[in-house]
């Protein structure tokens, strides 16, 4: 059975449902578990489904993330202040990680030190660093067309092979009790992983991100070194230390 046939069977099974377990897929499709996992990765990269631990979701049931080019112009002045504050924290010769996202993209405008080395999963970020002649390594993985980022198991594996001085992350949403939230399990896994291999972690989030909901919270992550750079004080938010960008 070819990939196209397996794909069509899986999509047919998913019709009218929100979720489909991996066990259900194994029962219906004549293929090995390894082949099915590769199929699901390929389907996700083509924006046909979204994977989660133990199964898949219909792409129609997932809260869509606004494309990065549209997000870039939302709360632009606030993002620029946050980006400038974040860039001021970078010291010469540091190894830093910069996440994909509209605010981290703005941050690059304020980085001028070409003695640093940058690791990123953001495709637009890598292009911008290249234009500025700053050493940059783009992680590999499957490409998310909506967020212009690479992600997945291979991305996380490579991410963990470095030890960073600082990491700068984007945020889809910040719950006042749960903390940092992510729109999918791939992004959640990447953000959780970076916390284990960096000395300092900063999340860049304008005030519109607070109180928003998203699907995944960081699990079993050491957040002791995590700080949030934002443009407005939230006294009721006690998950992490806040740094206010003037």
Beta strands, then each sheet from edge to edge (+ up, - down):
strand 1: 19-21
strand 2: 49-52
strand 3: 55-58
strand 4: 95-98
strand 5: 117-120
strand 6: 135-138
strand 7: 142-144
strand 8: 149-151
strand 9: 164-169
strand 10: 173-175
strand 11: 179-182
strand 12: 198-204
strand 13: 216-217
strand 14: 226-230
strand 15: 241-244
sheet 1: 1+ 3- 2+
sheet 2: 6+ 5+ 4+ 9+ 12+ 14+ 15+
sheet 3: 7+ 8-
sheet 4: 10+ 11- 13+
end
